[in-house]
Amino acid sequence: MTAAEQNPVELSKTPALVRAMFAQIAPRYDLLNHTLSLNIDKRWRRLTVKKLSATLSRPGAVALDLCCGTADLSLEIAQLAPTYGVDFCHEMLVLGRKKTLESGLPAVLLEGDALSVPFRDSSFDAVAIAFGLRNLVSPSRGLIEIYRLLKPGGQAAVLEFSHPSAPVLRQAYRFYFNRILPAIGRAVSGSNFAYRYLPDSVRDFPDQQELAGMMRTVGFSNVTYYNLSAGIAALHLGEK
């Protein structure tokens, strides 16, 4: 057992550890995402693109998908506008690039750090990040980087696991996340750490109102959010 598996809370936000974790589970990542969410994650991504559709439909619009992983969201966005995807895990990008090439859609994936993206200020009409903000060593710095990258009048979308408001659902959700999901994830992916890290990272992530407040502090206007599946996930939107 590695030191990371012995001390997941202490070391879980170390960038090198997070990268190594995703590299390990990359071959089974899509299968686990869709299976463990009963394919609801696909619906969440489609809704994200729908909420960005007016922005993406502007003449010459270009989009960015941060922490793009295997490019599921990148490909959804690329149906409406040329899209760049950025992720720091090479193994995930290998799988994502295969999917983008097969799709024929205008999506280009790059290896890079979501806290220091290799694009100029005000480069994109829309910037989205799905299930990646909580993995950054500093979510607030991630929001600052998103704001920097957006053109004036551009739109940001943050899709992330969140905190159900209904007490009964919250208890069921916690039981699933803490007991069932780690067991299935470990059996399918072979990683004991990755699917113990997930509930810890969700638990420690700001709730819906806190995240909206963080976006306003960074400078986003017209910040709003939608609870998805009764708050299991939330989609936050903001404008520059």
LOSE-143779 format. One line per field, with one value per residue (C-alpha): x, y, z; residue number from 1. Coordinates in Angstrom, 2 decimals, m for minus. Example, Ala and Ser with C-alpha at 12.3 -4.5 7.8 and 13.67 -1.06 7.14 Angstrom:
# LOSE-143779
east = 12.30 / 13.67 $
north = m4.50 / m1.06 $
up = 7.80 / 7.14 $
n = 1 / 2 $
//
This chain:
# LOSE-143779
east = 0.00 / 1.30 / 1.62 / m1.22 / m3.54 / m2.59 / m3.18 / m5.71 / m7.02 / m3.57 / m2.19 / m5.26 / m4.84 / m1.16 / m1.14 / 1.26 / m0.94 / m4.15 / m2.47 / m1.21 / m4.65 / m6.35 / m3.62 / m4.28 / m8.04 / m8.01 / m8.69 / m11.91 / m12.81 / m15.64 / m17.16 / m17.18 / m18.49 / m21.48 / m22.16 / m21.89 / m24.11 / m26.60 / m25.74 / m27.14 / m23.75 / m24.44 / m27.67 / m25.85 / m23.29 / m25.99 / m27.74 / m24.46 / m24.10 / m27.75 / m27.22 / m24.17 / m25.86 / m26.68 / m23.04 / m21.71 / m23.93 / m22.31 / m20.45 / m16.87 / m17.40 / m14.63 / m14.90 / m12.56 / m13.16 / m10.89 / m9.95 / m11.39 / m10.34 / m11.47 / m13.31 / m16.96 / m17.89 / m15.50 / m17.34 / m20.74 / m19.58 / m17.87 / m21.23 / m21.92 / m18.50 / m14.78 / m13.49 / m10.14 / m9.79 / m7.02 / m6.03 / m2.83 / m3.22 / m1.58 / m3.27 / m6.73 / m5.87 / m4.73 / m8.23 / m9.86 / m7.86 / m8.93 / m12.58 / m12.20 / m10.50 / m13.25 / m15.96 / m14.73 / m15.83 / m13.72 / m12.16 / m8.44 / m7.01 / m3.88 / m1.85 / m1.65 / m2.35 / m5.83 / m4.27 / m1.95 / m3.59 / m1.40 / m3.81 / m3.93 / m6.37 / m9.88 / m9.47 / m12.79 / m16.49 / m17.28 / m15.21 / m16.57 / m15.19 / m16.94 / m16.04 / m12.61 / m12.74 / m12.73 / m9.59 / m7.53 / m5.17 / m6.99 / m10.53 / m10.53 / m7.42 / m9.16 / m12.07 / m9.65 / m8.04 / m11.44 / m12.29 / m8.96 / m9.55 / m13.06 / m13.80 / m15.87 / m19.44 / m18.27 / m19.89 / m18.47 / m20.05 / m18.98 / m20.52 / m19.64 / m20.86 / m22.61 / m24.69 / m28.30 / m30.65 / m33.26 / m32.18 / m33.33 / m31.64 / m28.52 / m28.22 / m28.77 / m26.28 / m23.63 / m24.16 / m23.78 / m20.72 / m18.98 / m19.84 / m21.09 / m19.22 / m15.73 / m16.30 / m17.46 / m14.79 / m12.04 / m13.27 / m13.50 / m10.57 / m8.14 / m7.60 / m8.34 / m7.43 / m9.33 / m12.81 / m12.10 / m10.74 / m13.97 / m16.34 / m13.71 / m13.25 / m17.01 / m17.56 / m14.88 / m16.01 / m18.09 / m21.85 / m23.98 / m24.29 / m20.64 / m19.45 / m21.75 / m20.25 / m16.72 / m17.61 / m18.99 / m15.85 / m13.70 / m15.75 / m18.41 / m21.79 / m25.26 / m24.14 / m26.79 / m26.92 / m29.16 / m29.46 / m29.26 / m30.83 / m31.97 / m28.54 / m26.36 / m24.65 / m24.98 / m24.37 / m23.08 / m23.12 / m21.52 / m20.64 / m17.61 $
north = 0.00 / 3.42 / 6.38 / 8.04 / 5.14 / 5.22 / 8.97 / 9.98 / 13.10 / 14.52 / 13.98 / 13.94 / 17.42 / 17.00 / 17.62 / 14.74 / 12.36 / 13.45 / 13.06 / 9.58 / 8.61 / 9.55 / 7.86 / 4.63 / 4.63 / 6.06 / 2.73 / 2.24 / 5.89 / 6.24 / 2.87 / 3.72 / 7.25 / 6.10 / 2.94 / 4.46 / 7.39 / 5.21 / 7.38 / 10.49 / 12.18 / 12.26 / 14.18 / 16.63 / 17.36 / 17.87 / 20.34 / 22.22 / 22.64 / 23.66 / 26.45 / 27.61 / 27.28 / 30.98 / 31.90 / 29.04 / 30.07 / 33.49 / 33.98 / 32.79 / 31.47 / 29.32 / 27.27 / 25.74 / 22.61 / 22.61 / 19.34 / 17.71 / 14.17 / 11.78 / 14.58 / 13.71 / 17.36 / 18.63 / 16.57 / 17.79 / 21.42 / 20.84 / 20.08 / 23.82 / 25.50 / 24.72 / 23.54 / 23.19 / 20.73 / 20.96 / 18.32 / 17.49 / 13.70 / 12.29 / 8.90 / 10.48 / 12.65 / 9.63 / 8.20 / 11.57 / 12.22 / 8.87 / 9.82 / 13.28 / 11.90 / 9.31 / 11.95 / 14.28 / 17.22 / 20.42 / 19.50 / 19.77 / 18.42 / 19.81 / 18.69 / 21.50 / 22.81 / 24.20 / 26.82 / 28.09 / 27.53 / 28.31 / 30.78 / 34.57 / 36.60 / 36.88 / 34.00 / 32.18 / 32.87 / 30.00 / 28.09 / 24.95 / 22.63 / 19.39 / 17.46 / 19.04 / 22.17 / 20.24 / 18.38 / 21.55 / 22.44 / 25.81 / 25.97 / 29.75 / 30.05 / 27.85 / 30.30 / 33.21 / 31.42 / 30.78 / 34.46 / 35.47 / 33.24 / 34.47 / 37.28 / 40.17 / 38.97 / 35.35 / 32.65 / 30.15 / 26.83 / 24.77 / 21.29 / 19.57 / 17.11 / 18.97 / 18.62 / 17.36 / 19.52 / 16.89 / 15.11 / 11.63 / 11.91 / 13.35 / 10.30 / 7.87 / 9.79 / 9.65 / 5.91 / 5.29 / 7.54 / 6.21 / 2.51 / 1.30 / 3.47 / 2.85 / m0.91 / m0.98 / 1.49 / m0.54 / m3.81 / m2.41 / 0.03 / m1.70 / 1.55 / 1.52 / 5.19 / 6.79 / 5.89 / 6.72 / 10.07 / 10.89 / 11.08 / 12.94 / 15.54 / 16.03 / 16.34 / 19.03 / 21.01 / 24.20 / 23.80 / 25.47 / 28.88 / 28.97 / 28.24 / 30.91 / 33.35 / 32.39 / 33.11 / 36.54 / 37.32 / 36.53 / 38.99 / 36.93 / 38.57 / 37.06 / 34.03 / 31.36 / 27.64 / 24.68 / 21.70 / 18.52 / 15.28 / 17.00 / 18.46 / 15.42 / 17.69 / 21.39 / 23.50 / 27.02 / 29.69 / 33.12 / 35.88 / 38.12 $
up = 0.00 / m0.94 / 1.39 / m0.49 / 0.24 / 3.90 / 4.22 / 1.54 / 3.28 / 3.96 / 0.46 / m1.77 / m3.28 / m4.20 / m7.99 / m8.66 / m6.69 / m8.41 / m11.80 / m10.90 / m9.62 / m12.88 / m14.90 / m13.03 / m13.54 / m17.09 / m18.90 / m16.90 / m16.34 / m18.88 / m17.96 / m14.28 / m14.79 / m16.78 / m14.78 / m11.31 / m12.28 / m14.21 / m17.23 / m15.52 / m16.00 / m19.75 / m19.14 / m16.87 / m19.60 / m22.21 / m19.93 / m19.46 / m23.20 / m23.51 / m20.98 / m22.96 / m26.35 / m26.85 / m26.20 / m28.31 / m31.21 / m31.57 / m34.87 / m34.48 / m30.96 / m29.47 / m26.28 / m23.70 / m21.63 / m18.59 / m16.89 / m19.99 / m19.13 / m21.85 / m23.69 / m23.03 / m22.42 / m25.11 / m27.70 / m26.54 / m26.80 / m30.15 / m31.73 / m31.44 / m31.60 / m32.05 / m28.68 / m26.96 / m24.10 / m21.49 / m18.95 / m17.10 / m17.20 / m20.32 / m20.06 / m20.01 / m23.01 / m25.04 / m24.70 / m25.31 / m28.47 / m29.87 / m29.29 / m30.82 / m33.94 / m34.39 / m33.95 / m36.68 / m34.53 / m34.14 / m30.78 / m29.99 / m26.73 / m25.08 / m22.08 / m19.52 / m16.03 / m15.36 / m13.07 / m15.80 / m19.17 / m22.22 / m23.81 / m23.77 / m21.69 / m23.14 / m25.59 / m25.25 / m25.49 / m23.12 / m20.57 / m18.92 / m16.28 / m15.33 / m12.20 / m12.14 / m10.00 / m6.71 / m7.81 / m8.13 / m5.31 / m5.21 / m6.63 / m6.19 / m8.37 / m10.90 / m11.02 / m11.42 / m14.38 / m15.97 / m15.59 / m17.18 / m20.18 / m20.92 / m23.32 / m21.93 / m22.20 / m22.12 / m20.03 / m17.55 / m16.57 / m13.56 / m13.35 / m10.10 / m7.51 / m4.73 / m1.57 / m1.71 / 0.33 / 1.27 / 4.50 / 3.41 / 0.01 / 1.63 / 3.89 / 1.01 / m1.11 / 1.60 / 2.09 / m1.66 / m1.96 / 1.12 / 0.98 / m2.38 / m4.88 / m3.44 / m3.46 / m7.08 / m8.17 / m6.51 / m8.06 / m11.60 / m11.70 / m9.36 / m7.45 / m3.75 / m3.34 / m6.23 / m5.11 / m1.48 / m2.62 / m4.48 / m1.48 / 0.55 / m2.19 / m2.61 / 1.13 / 1.45 / m1.62 / m1.11 / m1.29 / m3.94 / m2.29 / m1.22 / m4.74 / m6.15 / m3.64 / m4.71 / m8.33 / m7.43 / m5.43 / m8.47 / m10.51 / m12.28 / m12.74 / m13.19 / m11.18 / m10.87 / m10.26 / m10.98 / m8.68 / m10.73 / m9.53 / m6.33 / m5.64 / m6.21 / m8.71 / m9.46 / m12.53 / m11.80 / m14.48 / m14.51 / m16.97 / m17.42 $
n = 1 / 2 / 3 / 4 / 5 / 6 / 7 / 8 / 9 / 10 / 11 / 12 / 13 / 14 / 15 / 16 / 17 / 18 / 19 / 20 / 21 / 22 / 23 / 24 / 25 / 26 / 27 / 28 / 29 / 30 / 31 / 32 / 33 / 34 / 35 / 36 / 37 / 38 / 39 / 40 / 41 / 42 / 43 / 44 / 45 / 46 / 47 / 48 / 49 / 50 / 51 / 52 / 53 / 54 / 55 / 56 / 57 / 58 / 59 / 60 / 61 / 62 / 63 / 64 / 65 / 66 / 67 / 68 / 69 / 70 / 71 / 72 / 73 / 74 / 75 / 76 / 77 / 78 / 79 / 80 / 81 / 82 / 83 / 84 / 85 / 86 / 87 / 88 / 89 / 90 / 91 / 92 / 93 / 94 / 95 / 96 / 97 / 98 / 99 / 100 / 101 / 102 / 103 / 104 / 105 / 106 / 107 / 108 / 109 / 110 / 111 / 112 / 113 / 114 / 115 / 116 / 117 / 118 / 119 / 120 / 121 / 122 / 123 / 124 / 125 / 126 / 127 / 128 / 129 / 130 / 131 / 132 / 133 / 134 / 135 / 136 / 137 / 138 / 139 / 140 / 141 / 142 / 143 / 144 / 145 / 146 / 147 / 148 / 149 / 150 / 151 / 152 / 153 / 154 / 155 / 156 / 157 / 158 / 159 / 160 / 161 / 162 / 163 / 164 / 165 / 166 / 167 / 168 / 169 / 170 / 171 / 172 / 173 / 174 / 175 / 176 / 177 / 178 / 179 / 180 / 181 / 182 / 183 / 184 / 185 / 186 / 187 / 188 / 189 / 190 / 191 / 192 / 193 / 194 / 195 / 196 / 197 / 198 / 199 / 200 / 201 / 202 / 203 / 204 / 205 / 206 / 207 / 208 / 209 / 210 / 211 / 212 / 213 / 214 / 215 / 216 / 217 / 218 / 219 / 220 / 221 / 222 / 223 / 224 / 225 / 226 / 227 / 228 / 229 / 230 / 231 / 232 / 233 / 234 / 235 / 236 / 237 / 238 / 239 / 240 $
//
